[in-house]
Amino acid sequence: MLELRDLGFRYPGSERAALHGINLQLQAGQCLGLLGSNGAGKTTLLSLLSGVLPLQQGELRWSATPRLGLVPQQLAFYAGLKVRENLELFADLYRLSGDERRQRLDQCIATCALEDKLSRRAEGLSGGEQRRLNFAIGLLQPADLYLFDEATVGVDAANRQALLGAIEQLSAAGKTVIYTSHYLEEVERVAQRILLLHEGQVRLDLDKRQLLGDDHGLLLEWPDAAPVGLQELLARLQLTVEVLPGGLRIPHLDGQQLLQISQFIAEQKQLPSLLRFGRPSLEQLYLRLNGGRL
Ligand SMILES: Nc1ncnc2c1ncn2[C@@H]1O[C@H](COP(=O)(O)OP(=O)(O)OP(=O)(O)O)[C@@H](O)[C@H]1O
């Protein structure tokens, strides 16, 4: 649905390009998780796609005229208007009418749990409530491509689940989504493909399953130090170990090795504070890839 060729952007007066040499093809129905540390260029990329910033260098090719829904990082509603007035105003801007207008409004209000906030002025809402209004306004727009920039910052855990559910529904309905967040467990949940930006360039672009792989390992942490004798056991089992703050990770092991480690642990006075067998999370991979600069 979208192809970027050698896209670049430099803010006026800035010495360094915020983005350069970005090549990317995005298929319809795909949810792309956009990662990168502060200043990596994520918002700049979304701003170029949504036309908030003018194209300076490179090409943006759409397969058809795009209908875009945007949930921007900067809150974008009328602070002095009530929640209901904001939603109606944006419904007018999106030219929604009749049944579709009512359905979309009802759905956005329910997803973002705004039912009891409708007669409140937007400026009087809490931070998380304002974020939910911002989200509702983006979701209200009938679009083929939805861009979410830090859309859940400050939203409480229960409401966050509802917003993520809405993103999964967009994907399931064949909508294309670009989702950027520093909450990597959210990106891991919604995205099928992961794009990592670093200093304005694409550092990594992979299918999520390919990235996370099925490299099952054992993650162990202790309240104090690891038990005496563990290192010897691991060496005897010929296992490689990654030392982490507070614990260690054994990236590859088979059932027998897992059993022997479990027996050793069971015989110790102090149990681990964390024992997890599985593949690494996106956050753990990200910290390894990006040198911990999230
Ligand atoms: N309006 C601006 N004027 C000048 N430079 C800017 C402007 N906005 C962003 N930049 C710079 O462009 C680079 C990319 O910024 P951008 O906001 O795209 O990063 P980001 O990945 O979205 O970061 P964050 O995770 O902090 O939101 C940074 O070096 C930033 O300082």
Ligand as a Chemical Component Dictionary entry (heavy atoms), coordinates in Angstrom:
data_LIG
# 
_chem_comp.id                   LIG 
_chem_comp.type                 NON-POLYMER 
_chem_comp.pdbx_formal_charge   0 
_chem_comp.three_letter_code    LIG 
# 
loop_
_chem_comp_atom.comp_id 
_chem_comp_atom.atom_id 
_chem_comp_atom.alt_atom_id 
_chem_comp_atom.type_symbol 
_chem_comp_atom.charge 
_chem_comp_atom.model_Cartn_x 
_chem_comp_atom.model_Cartn_y 
_chem_comp_atom.model_Cartn_z 
_chem_comp_atom.pdbx_ordinal 
LIG N1  N1  N 0 10.753 20.652 15.447 1  
LIG C1  C1  C 0 12.013 20.234 15.458 2  
LIG N2  N2  N 0 13.042 21.059 15.164 3  
LIG C2  C2  C 0 14.317 20.626 15.145 4  
LIG N3  N3  N 0 14.685 19.350 15.403 5  
LIG C3  C3  C 0 13.722 18.489 15.701 6  
LIG C4  C4  C 0 12.342 18.866 15.741 7  
LIG N4  N4  N 0 11.604 17.770 16.063 8  
LIG C5  C5  C 0 12.488 16.763 16.225 9  
LIG N5  N5  N 0 13.749 17.174 16.003 10 
LIG C6  C6  C 0 14.970 16.351 16.046 11 
LIG O1  O1  O 0 14.844 15.326 15.068 12 
LIG C7  C7  C 0 15.334 14.090 15.574 13 
LIG C8  C8  C 0 14.233 13.038 15.507 14 
LIG O2  O2  O 0 13.179 13.420 16.385 15 
LIG P1  P1  P 0 11.809 12.610 16.505 16 
LIG O3  O3  O 0 10.867 13.464 17.279 17 
LIG O4  O4  O 0 11.413 12.153 15.153 18 
LIG O5  O5  O 0 12.296 11.361 17.382 19 
LIG P2  P2  P 0 11.443 10.198 18.055 20 
LIG O6  O6  O 0 12.080 8.921  17.630 21 
LIG O7  O7  O 0 10.000 10.371 17.769 22 
LIG O8  O8  O 0 11.738 10.456 19.608 23 
LIG P3  P3  P 0 10.844 10.238 20.938 24 
LIG O9  O9  O 0 10.935 8.778  21.263 25 
LIG O10 O10 O 0 11.563 11.064 21.957 26 
LIG O11 O11 O 0 9.449  10.714 20.666 27 
LIG C9  C9  C 0 15.845 14.388 16.986 28 
LIG O12 O12 O 0 17.239 14.606 16.910 29 
LIG C10 C10 C 0 15.120 15.654 17.366 30 
LIG O13 O13 O 0 15.888 16.400 18.272 31 
# 
loop_
_chem_comp_bond.comp_id 
_chem_comp_bond.atom_id_1 
_chem_comp_bond.atom_id_2 
_chem_comp_bond.value_order 
_chem_comp_bond.pdbx_ordinal 
LIG N1  C1  SING 1  
LIG C1  N2  SING 2  
LIG C1  C4  DOUB 3  
LIG N2  C2  DOUB 4  
LIG C2  N3  SING 5  
LIG N3  C3  DOUB 6  
LIG C3  C4  SING 7  
LIG C3  N5  SING 8  
LIG C4  N4  SING 9  
LIG N4  C5  DOUB 10 
LIG C5  N5  SING 11 
LIG N5  C6  SING 12 
LIG C6  O1  SING 13 
LIG C6  C10 SING 14 
LIG O1  C7  SING 15 
LIG C7  C8  SING 16 
LIG C7  C9  SING 17 
LIG C8  O2  SING 18 
LIG O2  P1  SING 19 
LIG P1  O3  DOUB 20 
LIG P1  O4  SING 21 
LIG P1  O5  SING 22 
LIG O5  P2  SING 23 
LIG P2  O6  DOUB 24 
LIG P2  O7  SING 25 
LIG P2  O8  SING 26 
LIG O8  P3  SING 27 
LIG P3  O9  DOUB 28 
LIG P3  O10 SING 29 
LIG P3  O11 SING 30 
LIG C9  O12 SING 31 
LIG C9  C10 SING 32 
LIG C10 O13 SING 33 
# 
